[in-house]
């Protein structure tokens, strides 16, 4: 039996210029772990309009 692992990050980025941008650092320890476990990394990024910019 072979175990497969995946790390999936789903990121919502606000189009509001006042909002901060997300930050997800992968330090050496994390990268080493992901490599040793042969983990696939999947990052999905979506725009979020909290100020109604796209409704105008």
C-alpha positions as CSV (number, residue, x, y, z in Angstrom):
1,X,0.0,0.0,0.0
2,X,1.4,3.4,-1.0
3,X,0.4,6.6,0.7
4,X,0.1,9.7,-1.4
5,X,0.1,13.2,0.2
6,X,-0.9,16.6,-1.0
7,X,-0.8,20.0,0.6
8,X,-3.5,22.2,-0.9
9,X,-3.7,25.9,-0.2
10,X,-6.7,27.9,-1.3
11,X,-6.0,31.6,-1.1
12,X,-8.6,34.4,-1.5
13,X,-6.9,37.7,-2.5
14,X,-9.0,40.8,-1.9
15,X,-9.0,43.3,-4.7
16,X,-9.3,46.1,-2.2
17,X,-6.0,48.1,-2.3
18,X,-6.3,48.6,1.5
19,X,-6.1,44.9,2.2
20,X,-2.9,43.1,2.9
21,X,-1.6,40.4,0.6
22,X,-1.2,36.8,1.8
23,X,2.2,35.5,2.7
24,X,3.0,31.7,2.9
25,X,6.7,31.1,3.5
26,X,8.1,27.6,3.0
27,X,11.3,27.5,5.1
28,X,14.0,24.9,4.5
29,X,12.6,22.5,7.1
30,X,9.1,22.5,5.4
31,X,10.6,22.0,1.9
32,X,12.8,19.2,3.2
33,X,9.7,17.5,4.8
34,X,7.6,17.9,1.7
35,X,10.4,16.4,-0.4
36,X,11.0,13.5,1.9
37,X,7.3,12.6,2.0
38,X,7.0,13.3,-1.8
39,X,4.1,15.6,-1.1
40,X,2.5,17.4,-4.0
41,X,1.7,21.1,-3.4
42,X,-1.3,22.7,-5.0
43,X,-2.0,26.4,-4.6
44,X,-5.3,27.9,-5.9
45,X,-5.7,31.7,-5.9
46,X,-9.0,33.5,-6.2
47,X,-9.9,37.2,-6.4
48,X,-12.4,38.4,-3.8
49,X,-14.2,41.7,-4.2
50,X,-15.2,43.0,-0.8
51,X,-15.6,46.6,-1.9
52,X,-17.9,46.0,-4.9
53,X,-15.4,47.1,-7.5
54,X,-16.6,44.6,-10.1
55,X,-20.3,45.5,-9.5
56,X,-19.9,49.0,-10.9
